[in-house]
């Protein structure tokens, strides 16, 4: 977080931290260094399980734009200790994020693990690649077996990131996660139904048998 803090904690932010009592703790974090934060094993593992995130960019008129991005788990690739990337699939053809980063390459991303109430915030410089400009990197962003058409790729040079606290994250579960959690109960239900059916059949047989 050291680099993240230096980028995100503007004078106005620091003034509020001072006012509300958190400035001293965050000042110690800022003193840890100014080099870009390094993507480590924890971040890599976390990103390998994410199937969506939100990315904010800023347009020429100064308006921020937040876009949801989704794909198979792990579609955001860790290219090296300072670089992320993801394939840009064909969508509604508005191209707002791509247009924004062509003029201002600063972006912010947030990844959320709702079941485990964890989130990772990232500040990065974004660039857009195509098969014509960087086919080798684009190939690294393609998810095998995913049928969506890849139009381009986004490469993100990470400047800083921060693991956010779990407060106020409401747990939510995907259909696949619910199916996995329910599988033992569904199996037990089928077993109980089979046993119940067998008992009913046995009871009916006993009723038909002469005393």
Order of alpha helices (4+ residues) and beta strands (2+ residues): alpha-alpha-alpha-alpha-beta-beta-beta-beta-alpha-beta-beta-alpha-beta-alpha
